[in-house]
Amino acid sequence: MEYNGWKNRETWNVALWLGNDYPTYQAAQGYKTYPQPFLSFREDLSKGMLKCTATGDGVSLWDASLDVAALDEAMKEE
């Protein structure tokens, strides 16, 4: 069942966070040309100074239900 046009609530929440949290959005812009921008971005987020592994709403960036292909496309379009 879709959630606001996304595969599920988790994917929607991560996409919303990527596009609407300004510091995250700015950082994500540098990954637009990567073959797998979302996977690369989340790896770097988890290892960097922020140690970020979830959205502000607590959705894990490693949640198995995430539609990674859709998140990649969203990052490329932003």
mmCIF file as gemmi writes it, N, C-alpha and C atoms, coordinates in Angstrom:
data_model
loop_
_atom_site.group_PDB
_atom_site.id
_atom_site.type_symbol
_atom_site.label_atom_id
_atom_site.label_alt_id
_atom_site.label_comp_id
_atom_site.label_asym_id
_atom_site.label_entity_id
_atom_site.label_seq_id
_atom_site.pdbx_PDB_ins_code
_atom_site.Cartn_x
_atom_site.Cartn_y
_atom_site.Cartn_z
_atom_site.occupancy
_atom_site.B_iso_or_equiv
_atom_site.pdbx_formal_charge
_atom_site.auth_seq_id
_atom_site.auth_asym_id
_atom_site.pdbx_PDB_model_num
ATOM 1 N N . MET Axp A 1 ? 0.835 -1.176 0 1 0 ? 1 A 1
ATOM 2 C CA . MET Axp A 1 ? 0 0 0 1 0 ? 1 A 1
ATOM 3 C C . MET Axp A 1 ? 0.886 1.247 0 1 0 ? 1 A 1
ATOM 4 N N . GLU Axp A 2 ? 0.607 2.162 -0.9 1 0 ? 2 A 1
ATOM 5 C CA . GLU Axp A 2 ? 1.42 3.371 -1.01 1 0 ? 2 A 1
ATOM 6 C C . GLU Axp A 2 ? 1.115 4.373 0.104 1 0 ? 2 A 1
ATOM 7 N N . TYR Axp A 3 ? 2.089 5.239 0.317 1 0 ? 3 A 1
ATOM 8 C CA . TYR Axp A 3 ? 1.947 6.283 1.326 1 0 ? 3 A 1
ATOM 9 C C . TYR Axp A 3 ? 2.366 7.598 0.689 1 0 ? 3 A 1
ATOM 10 N N . ASN Axp A 4 ? 1.415 8.485 0.451 1 0 ? 4 A 1
ATOM 11 C CA . ASN Axp A 4 ? 1.677 9.783 -0.187 1 0 ? 4 A 1
ATOM 12 C C . ASN Axp A 4 ? 2.487 9.651 -1.473 1 0 ? 4 A 1
ATOM 13 N N . GLY Axp A 5 ? 2.202 8.629 -2.261 1 0 ? 5 A 1
ATOM 14 C CA . GLY Axp A 5 ? 2.876 8.421 -3.537 1 0 ? 5 A 1
ATOM 15 C C . GLY Axp A 5 ? 4.179 7.642 -3.453 1 0 ? 5 A 1
ATOM 16 N N . TRP Axp A 6 ? 4.573 7.246 -2.254 1 0 ? 6 A 1
ATOM 17 C CA . TRP Axp A 6 ? 5.803 6.479 -2.054 1 0 ? 6 A 1
ATOM 18 C C . TRP Axp A 6 ? 5.445 5.042 -1.704 1 0 ? 6 A 1
ATOM 19 N N . LYS Axp A 7 ? 6.404 4.152 -1.809 1 0 ? 7 A 1
ATOM 20 C CA . LYS Axp A 7 ? 6.165 2.725 -1.546 1 0 ? 7 A 1
ATOM 21 C C . LYS Axp A 7 ? 5.569 2.488 -0.156 1 0 ? 7 A 1
ATOM 22 N N . ASN Axp A 8 ? 6.047 3.23 0.83 1 0 ? 8 A 1
ATOM 23 C CA . ASN Axp A 8 ? 5.589 3.056 2.211 1 0 ? 8 A 1
ATOM 24 C C . ASN Axp A 8 ? 5.925 4.307 3.018 1 0 ? 8 A 1
ATOM 25 N N . ARG Axp A 9 ? 5.462 4.324 4.261 1 0 ? 9 A 1
ATOM 26 C CA . ARG Axp A 9 ? 5.682 5.485 5.118 1 0 ? 9 A 1
ATOM 27 C C . ARG Axp A 9 ? 7.166 5.735 5.365 1 0 ? 9 A 1
ATOM 28 N N . GLU Axp A 10 ? 7.941 4.69 5.523 1 0 ? 10 A 1
ATOM 29 C CA . GLU Axp A 10 ? 9.374 4.836 5.807 1 0 ? 10 A 1
ATOM 30 C C . GLU Axp A 10 ? 10.093 5.543 4.657 1 0 ? 10 A 1
ATOM 31 N N . THR Axp A 11 ? 9.805 5.115 3.423 1 0 ? 11 A 1
ATOM 32 C CA . THR Axp A 11 ? 10.436 5.741 2.259 1 0 ? 11 A 1
ATOM 33 C C . THR Axp A 11 ? 9.997 7.191 2.142 1 0 ? 11 A 1
ATOM 34 N N . TRP Axp A 12 ? 8.707 7.445 2.342 1 0 ? 12 A 1
ATOM 35 C CA . TRP Axp A 12 ? 8.186 8.805 2.308 1 0 ? 12 A 1
ATOM 36 C C . TRP Axp A 12 ? 8.889 9.676 3.342 1 0 ? 12 A 1
ATOM 37 N N . ASN Axp A 13 ? 9.052 9.167 4.564 1 0 ? 13 A 1
ATOM 38 C CA . ASN Axp A 13 ? 9.659 9.938 5.634 1 0 ? 13 A 1
ATOM 39 C C . ASN Axp A 13 ? 11.106 10.282 5.32 1 0 ? 13 A 1
ATOM 40 N N . VAL Axp A 14 ? 11.86 9.326 4.795 1 0 ? 14 A 1
ATOM 41 C CA . VAL Axp A 14 ? 13.258 9.588 4.442 1 0 ? 14 A 1
ATOM 42 C C . VAL Axp A 14 ? 13.331 10.605 3.299 1 0 ? 14 A 1
ATOM 43 N N . ALA Axp A 15 ? 12.467 10.459 2.29 1 0 ? 15 A 1
ATOM 44 C CA . ALA Axp A 15 ? 12.455 11.401 1.167 1 0 ? 15 A 1
ATOM 45 C C . ALA Axp A 15 ? 12.095 12.801 1.654 1 0 ? 15 A 1
ATOM 46 N N . LEU Axp A 16 ? 11.136 12.894 2.542 1 0 ? 16 A 1
ATOM 47 C CA . LEU Axp A 16 ? 10.729 14.177 3.101 1 0 ? 16 A 1
ATOM 48 C C . LEU Axp A 16 ? 11.888 14.82 3.852 1 0 ? 16 A 1
ATOM 49 N N . TRP Axp A 17 ? 12.575 14.031 4.643 1 0 ? 17 A 1
ATOM 50 C CA . TRP Axp A 17 ? 13.726 14.509 5.405 1 0 ? 17 A 1
ATOM 51 C C . TRP Axp A 17 ? 14.846 14.979 4.471 1 0 ? 17 A 1
ATOM 52 N N . LEU Axp A 18 ? 15.118 14.197 3.424 1 0 ? 18 A 1
ATOM 53 C CA . LEU Axp A 18 ? 16.179 14.563 2.485 1 0 ? 18 A 1
ATOM 54 C C . LEU Axp A 18 ? 15.874 15.87 1.758 1 0 ? 18 A 1
ATOM 55 N N . GLY Axp A 19 ? 14.609 16.097 1.466 1 0 ? 19 A 1
ATOM 56 C CA . GLY Axp A 19 ? 14.246 17.267 0.688 1 0 ? 19 A 1
ATOM 57 C C . GLY Axp A 19 ? 13.87 18.495 1.487 1 0 ? 19 A 1
ATOM 58 N N . ASN Axp A 20 ? 13.59 18.339 2.775 1 0 ? 20 A 1
ATOM 59 C CA . ASN Axp A 20 ? 13.059 19.462 3.543 1 0 ? 20 A 1
ATOM 60 C C . ASN Axp A 20 ? 13.894 19.884 4.743 1 0 ? 20 A 1
ATOM 61 N N . ASP Axp A 21 ? 14.84 19.09 5.148 1 0 ? 21 A 1
ATOM 62 C CA . ASP Axp A 21 ? 15.758 19.503 6.199 1 0 ? 21 A 1
ATOM 63 C C . ASP Axp A 21 ? 16.924 20.191 5.489 1 0 ? 21 A 1
ATOM 64 N N . TYR Axp A 22 ? 16.984 21.513 5.599 1 0 ? 22 A 1
ATOM 65 C CA . TYR Axp A 22 ? 17.913 22.269 4.758 1 0 ? 22 A 1
ATOM 66 C C . TYR Axp A 22 ? 19.368 21.816 4.851 1 0 ? 22 A 1
ATOM 67 N N . PRO Axp A 23 ? 19.936 21.626 6.031 1 0 ? 23 A 1
ATOM 68 C CA . PRO Axp A 23 ? 21.327 21.168 6.075 1 0 ? 23 A 1
ATOM 69 C C . PRO Axp A 23 ? 21.506 19.793 5.409 1 0 ? 23 A 1
ATOM 70 N N . THR Axp A 24 ? 20.542 18.913 5.605 1 0 ? 24 A 1
ATOM 71 C CA . THR Axp A 24 ? 20.608 17.593 4.972 1 0 ? 24 A 1
ATOM 72 C C . THR Axp A 24 ? 20.483 17.731 3.468 1 0 ? 24 A 1
ATOM 73 N N . TYR Axp A 25 ? 19.544 18.553 3.033 1 0 ? 25 A 1
ATOM 74 C CA . TYR Axp A 25 ? 19.346 18.793 1.601 1 0 ? 25 A 1
ATOM 75 C C . TYR Axp A 25 ? 20.627 19.319 0.958 1 0 ? 25 A 1
ATOM 76 N N . GLN Axp A 26 ? 21.243 20.31 1.591 1 0 ? 26 A 1
ATOM 77 C CA . GLN Axp A 26 ? 22.486 20.889 1.058 1 0 ? 26 A 1
ATOM 78 C C . GLN Axp A 26 ? 23.573 19.821 0.945 1 0 ? 26 A 1
ATOM 79 N N . ALA Axp A 27 ? 23.72 19.004 1.969 1 0 ? 27 A 1
ATOM 80 C CA . ALA Axp A 27 ? 24.739 17.951 1.943 1 0 ? 27 A 1
ATOM 81 C C . ALA Axp A 27 ? 24.421 16.914 0.872 1 0 ? 27 A 1
ATOM 82 N N . ALA Axp A 28 ? 23.158 16.574 0.725 1 0 ? 28 A 1
ATOM 83 C CA . ALA Axp A 28 ? 22.75 15.545 -0.246 1 0 ? 28 A 1
ATOM 84 C C . ALA Axp A 28 ? 23 15.987 -1.68 1 0 ? 28 A 1
ATOM 85 N N . GLN Axp A 29 ? 23.001 17.286 -1.935 1 0 ? 29 A 1
ATOM 86 C CA . GLN Axp A 29 ? 23.228 17.791 -3.288 1 0 ? 29 A 1
ATOM 87 C C . GLN Axp A 29 ? 24.558 17.319 -3.867 1 0 ? 29 A 1
ATOM 88 N N . GLY Axp A 30 ? 25.536 17.117 -3.028 1 0 ? 30 A 1
ATOM 89 C CA . GLY Axp A 30 ? 26.847 16.662 -3.483 1 0 ? 30 A 1
ATOM 90 C C . GLY Axp A 30 ? 26.87 15.215 -3.949 1 0 ? 30 A 1
ATOM 91 N N . TYR Axp A 31 ? 25.773 14.512 -3.771 1 0 ? 31 A 1
ATOM 92 C CA . TYR Axp A 31 ? 25.71 13.086 -4.126 1 0 ? 31 A 1
ATOM 93 C C . TYR Axp A 31 ? 24.859 12.824 -5.366 1 0 ? 31 A 1
ATOM 94 N N . LYS Axp A 32 ? 24.331 13.853 -5.984 1 0 ? 32 A 1
ATOM 95 C CA . LYS Axp A 32 ? 23.422 13.701 -7.118 1 0 ? 32 A 1
ATOM 96 C C . LYS Axp A 32 ? 24.01 12.879 -8.258 1 0 ? 32 A 1
ATOM 97 N N . THR Axp A 33 ? 25.299 12.983 -8.469 1 0 ? 33 A 1
ATOM 98 C CA . THR Axp A 33 ? 25.912 12.307 -9.618 1 0 ? 33 A 1
ATOM 99 C C . THR Axp A 33 ? 26.448 10.914 -9.28 1 0 ? 33 A 1
ATOM 100 N N . TYR Axp A 34 ? 26.338 10.51 -8.038 1 0 ? 34 A 1
ATOM 101 C CA . TYR Axp A 34 ? 26.801 9.178 -7.644 1 0 ? 34 A 1
ATOM 102 C C . TYR Axp A 34 ? 25.889 8.117 -8.265 1 0 ? 34 A 1
ATOM 103 N N . PRO Axp A 35 ? 26.419 6.951 -8.59 1 0 ? 35 A 1
ATOM 104 C CA . PRO Axp A 35 ? 25.571 5.888 -9.147 1 0 ? 35 A 1
ATOM 105 C C . PRO Axp A 35 ? 24.432 5.496 -8.203 1 0 ? 35 A 1
ATOM 106 N N . GLN Axp A 36 ? 24.695 5.484 -6.911 1 0 ? 36 A 1
ATOM 107 C CA . GLN Axp A 36 ? 23.676 5.178 -5.905 1 0 ? 36 A 1
ATOM 108 C C . GLN Axp A 36 ? 23.746 6.278 -4.833 1 0 ? 36 A 1
ATOM 109 N N . PRO Axp A 37 ? 23.153 7.432 -5.115 1 0 ? 37 A 1
ATOM 110 C CA . PRO Axp A 37 ? 23.326 8.562 -4.216 1 0 ? 37 A 1
ATOM 111 C C . PRO Axp A 37 ? 22.842 8.317 -2.793 1 0 ? 37 A 1
ATOM 112 N N . PHE Axp A 38 ? 21.69 7.686 -2.625 1 0 ? 38 A 1
ATOM 113 C CA . PHE Axp A 38 ? 21.182 7.492 -1.267 1 0 ? 38 A 1
ATOM 114 C C . PHE Axp A 38 ? 22.097 6.592 -0.453 1 0 ? 38 A 1
ATOM 115 N N . LEU Axp A 39 ? 22.515 5.465 -1.033 1 0 ? 39 A 1
ATOM 116 C CA . LEU Axp A 39 ? 23.371 4.532 -0.299 1 0 ? 39 A 1
ATOM 117 C C . LEU Axp A 39 ? 24.705 5.18 0.067 1 0 ? 39 A 1
ATOM 118 N N . SER Axp A 40 ? 25.263 5.94 -0.837 1 0 ? 40 A 1
ATOM 119 C CA . SER Axp A 40 ? 26.524 6.629 -0.57 1 0 ? 40 A 1
ATOM 120 C C . SER Axp A 40 ? 26.353 7.694 0.511 1 0 ? 40 A 1
ATOM 121 N N . PHE Axp A 41 ? 25.275 8.451 0.409 1 0 ? 41 A 1
ATOM 122 C CA . PHE Axp A 41 ? 25.014 9.52 1.375 1 0 ? 41 A 1
ATOM 123 C C . PHE Axp A 41 ? 24.803 8.962 2.778 1 0 ? 41 A 1
ATOM 124 N N . ARG Axp A 42 ? 23.998 7.911 2.903 1 0 ? 42 A 1
ATOM 125 C CA . ARG Axp A 42 ? 23.74 7.37 4.244 1 0 ? 42 A 1
ATOM 126 C C . ARG Axp A 42 ? 25.003 6.778 4.857 1 0 ? 42 A 1
ATOM 127 N N . GLU Axp A 43 ? 25.859 6.162 4.035 1 0 ? 43 A 1
ATOM 128 C CA . GLU Axp A 43 ? 27.129 5.634 4.556 1 0 ? 43 A 1
ATOM 129 C C . GLU Axp A 43 ? 27.968 6.764 5.134 1 0 ? 43 A 1
ATOM 130 N N . ASP Axp A 44 ? 28.102 7.836 4.355 1 0 ? 44 A 1
ATOM 131 C CA . ASP Axp A 44 ? 28.916 8.958 4.805 1 0 ? 44 A 1
ATOM 132 C C . ASP Axp A 44 ? 28.304 9.635 6.029 1 0 ? 44 A 1
ATOM 133 N N . LEU Axp A 45 ? 26.975 9.733 6.072 1 0 ? 45 A 1
ATOM 134 C CA . LEU Axp A 45 ? 26.321 10.319 7.242 1 0 ? 45 A 1
ATOM 135 C C . LEU Axp A 45 ? 26.615 9.527 8.506 1 0 ? 45 A 1
ATOM 136 N N . SER Axp A 46 ? 26.598 8.22 8.389 1 0 ? 46 A 1
ATOM 137 C CA . SER Axp A 46 ? 26.793 7.389 9.579 1 0 ? 46 A 1
ATOM 138 C C . SER Axp A 46 ? 28.233 7.424 10.077 1 0 ? 46 A 1
ATOM 139 N N . LYS Axp A 47 ? 29.159 7.693 9.179 1 0 ? 47 A 1
ATOM 140 C CA . LYS Axp A 47 ? 30.576 7.682 9.547 1 0 ? 47 A 1
ATOM 141 C C . LYS Axp A 47 ? 31.108 9.065 9.903 1 0 ? 47 A 1
ATOM 142 N N . GLY Axp A 48 ? 30.417 10.102 9.486 1 0 ? 48 A 1
ATOM 143 C CA . GLY Axp A 48 ? 30.893 11.461 9.694 1 0 ? 48 A 1
ATOM 144 C C . GLY Axp A 48 ? 30.724 11.934 11.116 1 0 ? 48 A 1
ATOM 145 N N . MET Axp A 49 ? 30.941 13.201 11.298 1 0 ? 49 A 1
ATOM 146 C CA . MET Axp A 49 ? 30.83 13.806 12.618 1 0 ? 49 A 1
ATOM 147 C C . MET Axp A 49 ? 29.415 13.697 13.177 1 0 ? 49 A 1
ATOM 148 N N . LEU Axp A 50 ? 28.42 13.682 12.297 1 0 ? 50 A 1
ATOM 149 C CA . LEU Axp A 50 ? 27.033 13.647 12.759 1 0 ? 50 A 1
ATOM 150 C C . LEU Axp A 50 ? 26.599 12.289 13.297 1 0 ? 50 A 1
ATOM 151 N N . LYS Axp A 51 ? 27.214 11.231 12.797 1 0 ? 51 A 1
ATOM 152 C CA . LYS Axp A 51 ? 26.829 9.871 13.175 1 0 ? 51 A 1
ATOM 153 C C . LYS Axp A 51 ? 25.311 9.69 13.021 1 0 ? 51 A 1
ATOM 154 N N . CYS Axp A 52 ? 24.771 10.218 11.94 1 0 ? 52 A 1
ATOM 155 C CA . CYS Axp A 52 ? 23.339 10.189 11.685 1 0 ? 52 A 1
ATOM 156 C C . CYS Axp A 52 ? 22.938 8.844 11.081 1 0 ? 52 A 1
ATOM 157 N N . THR Axp A 53 ? 21.984 8.191 11.71 1 0 ? 53 A 1
ATOM 158 C CA . THR Axp A 53 ? 21.515 6.895 11.211 1 0 ? 53 A 1
ATOM 159 C C . THR Axp A 53 ? 19.998 6.85 11.059 1 0 ? 53 A 1
ATOM 160 N N . ALA Axp A 54 ? 19.318 7.957 11.366 1 0 ? 54 A 1
ATOM 161 C CA . ALA Axp A 54 ? 17.859 7.983 11.278 1 0 ? 54 A 1
ATOM 162 C C . ALA Axp A 54 ? 17.378 9.402 11.013 1 0 ? 54 A 1
ATOM 163 N N . THR Axp A 55 ? 16.15 9.504 10.534 1 0 ? 55 A 1
ATOM 164 C CA . THR Axp A 55 ? 15.535 10.814 10.344 1 0 ? 55 A 1
ATOM 165 C C . THR Axp A 55 ? 15.156 11.385 11.706 1 0 ? 55 A 1
ATOM 166 N N . GLY Axp A 56 ? 14.743 12.617 11.724 1 0 ? 56 A 1
ATOM 167 C CA . GLY Axp A 56 ? 14.296 13.237 12.965 1 0 ? 56 A 1
ATOM 168 C C . GLY Axp A 56 ? 13.09 12.546 13.579 1 0 ? 56 A 1
ATOM 169 N N . ASP Axp A 57 ? 12.337 11.827 12.753 1 0 ? 57 A 1
ATOM 170 C CA . ASP Axp A 57 ? 11.172 11.073 13.227 1 0 ? 57 A 1
ATOM 171 C C . ASP Axp A 57 ? 11.529 9.656 13.651 1 0 ? 57 A 1
ATOM 172 N N . GLY Axp A 58 ? 12.806 9.324 13.584 1 0 ? 58 A 1
ATOM 173 C CA . GLY Axp A 58 ? 13.253 8.02 14.051 1 0 ? 58 A 1
ATOM 174 C C . GLY Axp A 58 ? 13.229 6.896 13.037 1 0 ? 58 A 1
ATOM 175 N N . VAL Axp A 59 ? 13.023 7.208 11.755 1 0 ? 59 A 1
ATOM 176 C CA . VAL Axp A 59 ? 13.056 6.166 10.726 1 0 ? 59 A 1
ATOM 177 C C . VAL Axp A 59 ? 14.513 5.879 10.383 1 0 ? 59 A 1
ATOM 178 N N . SER Axp A 60 ? 14.911 4.644 10.529 1 0 ? 60 A 1
ATOM 179 C CA . SER Axp A 60 ? 16.292 4.241 10.256 1 0 ? 60 A 1
ATOM 180 C C . SER Axp A 60 ? 16.61 4.378 8.775 1 0 ? 60 A 1
ATOM 181 N N . LEU Axp A 61 ? 17.782 4.914 8.486 1 0 ? 61 A 1
ATOM 182 C CA . LEU Axp A 61 ? 18.232 4.997 7.097 1 0 ? 61 A 1
ATOM 183 C C . LEU Axp A 61 ? 18.605 3.622 6.549 1 0 ? 61 A 1
ATOM 184 N N . TRP Axp A 62 ? 18.599 2.629 7.414 1 0 ? 62 A 1
ATOM 185 C CA . TRP Axp A 62 ? 18.892 1.247 7.026 1 0 ? 62 A 1
ATOM 186 C C . TRP Axp A 62 ? 17.642 0.362 7.084 1 0 ? 62 A 1
ATOM 187 N N . ASP Axp A 63 ? 16.476 0.966 7.226 1 0 ? 63 A 1
ATOM 188 C CA . ASP Axp A 63 ? 15.234 0.199 7.295 1 0 ? 63 A 1
ATOM 189 C C . ASP Axp A 63 ? 15.113 -0.664 6.037 1 0 ? 63 A 1
ATOM 190 N N . ALA Axp A 64 ? 14.866 -1.943 6.227 1 0 ? 64 A 1
ATOM 191 C CA . ALA Axp A 64 ? 14.796 -2.893 5.109 1 0 ? 64 A 1
ATOM 192 C C . ALA Axp A 64 ? 13.645 -2.606 4.148 1 0 ? 64 A 1
ATOM 193 N N . SER Axp A 65 ? 12.657 -1.871 4.604 1 0 ? 65 A 1
ATOM 194 C CA . SER Axp A 65 ? 11.504 -1.614 3.736 1 0 ? 65 A 1
ATOM 195 C C . SER Axp A 65 ? 11.686 -0.384 2.837 1 0 ? 65 A 1
ATOM 196 N N . LEU Axp A 66 ? 12.795 0.346 2.97 1 0 ? 66 A 1
ATOM 197 C CA . LEU Axp A 66 ? 13.018 1.528 2.144 1 0 ? 66 A 1
ATOM 198 C C . LEU Axp A 66 ? 13.126 1.168 0.673 1 0 ? 66 A 1
ATOM 199 N N . ASP Axp A 67 ? 12.518 1.981 -0.165 1 0 ? 67 A 1
ATOM 200 C CA . ASP Axp A 67 ? 12.638 1.839 -1.612 1 0 ? 67 A 1
ATOM 201 C C . ASP Axp A 67 ? 13.862 2.65 -2.038 1 0 ? 67 A 1
ATOM 202 N N . VAL Axp A 68 ? 15.009 2.011 -1.997 1 0 ? 68 A 1
ATOM 203 C CA . VAL Axp A 68 ? 16.287 2.69 -2.252 1 0 ? 68 A 1
ATOM 204 C C . VAL Axp A 68 ? 16.337 3.259 -3.664 1 0 ? 68 A 1
ATOM 205 N N . ALA Axp A 69 ? 15.802 2.542 -4.639 1 0 ? 69 A 1
ATOM 206 C CA . ALA Axp A 69 ? 15.806 3.035 -6.026 1 0 ? 69 A 1
ATOM 207 C C . ALA Axp A 69 ? 15.025 4.34 -6.136 1 0 ? 69 A 1
ATOM 208 N N . ALA Axp A 70 ? 13.889 4.434 -5.465 1 0 ? 70 A 1
ATOM 209 C CA . ALA Axp A 70 ? 13.086 5.656 -5.498 1 0 ? 70 A 1
ATOM 210 C C . ALA Axp A 70 ? 13.813 6.799 -4.789 1 0 ? 70 A 1
ATOM 211 N N . LEU Axp A 71 ? 14.488 6.495 -3.699 1 0 ? 71 A 1
ATOM 212 C CA . LEU Axp A 71 ? 15.256 7.529 -2.993 1 0 ? 71 A 1
ATOM 213 C C . LEU Axp A 71 ? 16.423 8.011 -3.836 1 0 ? 71 A 1
ATOM 214 N N . ASP Axp A 72 ? 17.074 7.088 -4.548 1 0 ? 72 A 1
ATOM 215 C CA . ASP Axp A 72 ? 18.145 7.479 -5.47 1 0 ? 72 A 1
ATOM 216 C C . ASP Axp A 72 ? 17.611 8.453 -6.52 1 0 ? 72 A 1
ATOM 217 N N . GLU Axp A 73 ? 16.475 8.114 -7.111 1 0 ? 73 A 1
ATOM 218 C CA . GLU Axp A 73 ? 15.884 8.969 -8.138 1 0 ? 73 A 1
ATOM 219 C C . GLU Axp A 73 ? 15.509 10.334 -7.586 1 0 ? 73 A 1
ATOM 220 N N . ALA Axp A 74 ? 14.951 10.353 -6.396 1 0 ? 74 A 1
ATOM 221 C CA . ALA Axp A 74 ? 14.571 11.616 -5.765 1 0 ? 74 A 1
ATOM 222 C C . ALA Axp A 74 ? 15.798 12.496 -5.53 1 0 ? 74 A 1
ATOM 223 N N . MET Axp A 75 ? 16.884 11.895 -5.103 1 0 ? 75 A 1
ATOM 224 C CA . MET Axp A 75 ? 18.101 12.676 -4.862 1 0 ? 75 A 1
ATOM 225 C C . MET Axp A 75 ? 18.678 13.217 -6.163 1 0 ? 75 A 1
ATOM 226 N N . LYS Axp A 76 ? 18.571 12.454 -7.224 1 0 ? 76 A 1
ATOM 227 C CA . LYS Axp A 76 ? 19.087 12.909 -8.531 1 0 ? 76 A 1
ATOM 228 C C . LYS Axp A 76 ? 18.266 14.059 -9.09 1 0 ? 76 A 1
ATOM 229 N N . GLU Axp A 77 ? 16.98 14.089 -8.758 1 0 ? 77 A 1
ATOM 230 C CA . GLU Axp A 77 ? 16.097 15.125 -9.287 1 0 ? 77 A 1
ATOM 231 C C . GLU Axp A 77 ? 16.151 16.423 -8.509 1 0 ? 77 A 1
ATOM 232 N N . GLU Axp A 78 ? 16.498 16.368 -7.248 1 0 ? 78 A 1
ATOM 233 C CA . GLU Axp A 78 ? 16.477 17.567 -6.397 1 0 ? 78 A 1
ATOM 234 C C . GLU Axp A 78 ? 17.418 18.61 -6.9 1 0 ? 78 A 1
